[in-house]
Amino acid sequence: MIVDIIPAITRILISISWGHVSEEVKSHIELYDSIKDTFKPVLYAASAWLSWIILFQNIFKLYNSRADETSFAPYTDRVSILADSLDTRS
């Protein structure tokens, strides 16, 4: 929603402060509108990743990337443990 609101808020702020929105600003807003749908999945993925980090590390204290012994769920480090064991087999 923030991605969709940014052009409208920018246009309103410019209109309030200068009284007129120039054609250059309008063309920049149109360019932003044309590429924002391509950029949205990246923002969705980043927000999902951030929310999982907040949930796992900060709220439920399930995983601490700095100290595995303080994690309530040390099994969440399996991917790196598995990768380390595969490296030692080679």
C-alpha positions in Angstrom: 0.0 0.0 0.0 2.9 2.4 0.8 4.3 1.8 -2.7 1.0 2.9 -4.2 0.6 5.9 -2.0 4.0 7.5 -2.5 3.2 9.2 -5.8 0.0 10.7 -4.5 1.6 12.0 -1.3 4.5 13.4 -3.2 2.2 15.2 -5.7 0.1 16.6 -2.8 3.1 17.8 -0.9 4.5 19.5 -4.0 1.1 21.1 -4.7 0.8 22.4 -1.2 4.4 23.7 -0.9 4.8 25.2 -4.5 1.3 25.4 -5.7 2.1 23.8 -9.1 3.4 20.4 -10.0 5.8 20.7 -12.9 5.7 18.4 -16.0 9.1 17.0 -15.0 7.7 15.8 -11.7 4.6 14.4 -13.4 6.9 12.4 -15.8 8.9 11.1 -12.8 5.7 10.0 -11.1 4.5 8.3 -14.3 7.9 6.5 -14.6 7.6 5.4 -11.0 4.0 4.1 -11.6 5.2 2.1 -14.6 8.0 0.3 -12.7 6.5 -0.1 -9.2 4.6 -3.3 -10.1 8.0 -4.9 -11.1 9.6 -3.8 -7.8 6.7 -4.9 -5.5 7.6 -8.6 -5.3 11.0 -7.6 -4.0 9.4 -5.5 -1.3 7.0 -8.3 -0.4 9.8 -10.8 -0.1 11.9 -8.4 2.0 9.0 -7.6 4.3 8.2 -11.4 4.7 11.9 -12.1 5.5 12.0 -9.2 8.0 8.8 -10.3 9.7 10.2 -13.9 10.1 13.4 -12.5 11.6 11.4 -10.4 14.1 9.3 -13.4 15.0 12.1 -15.9 15.3 14.8 -13.9 16.9 13.2 -11.0 18.8 9.7 -12.1 19.9 9.9 -15.9 20.5 13.7 -16.1 20.9 13.7 -19.3 18.8 16.9 -18.7 17.1 19.9 -16.5 17.9 22.4 -16.3 15.0 25.2 -15.1 17.3 24.9 -17.9 20.0 23.4 -21.2 19.2 23.4 -22.3 22.9 20.9 -19.5 23.8 18.4 -20.5 21.2 15.2 -22.3 22.3 15.2 -24.1 19.0 18.8 -24.9 18.0 17.5 -27.2 15.3 16.8 -24.1 13.2 20.5 -24.2 12.3 20.3 -27.5 10.4 20.9 -26.0 7.0 24.4 -24.8 7.9 25.1 -28.0 9.9 24.1 -30.1 6.9 26.2 -28.0 4.6 29.2 -28.3 6.9 28.9 -32.1 7.1 28.7 -32.3 3.3 31.8 -30.2 2.9 33.8 -32.5 5.2 32.8 -35.6 3.2 34.3 -34.3 0.0 
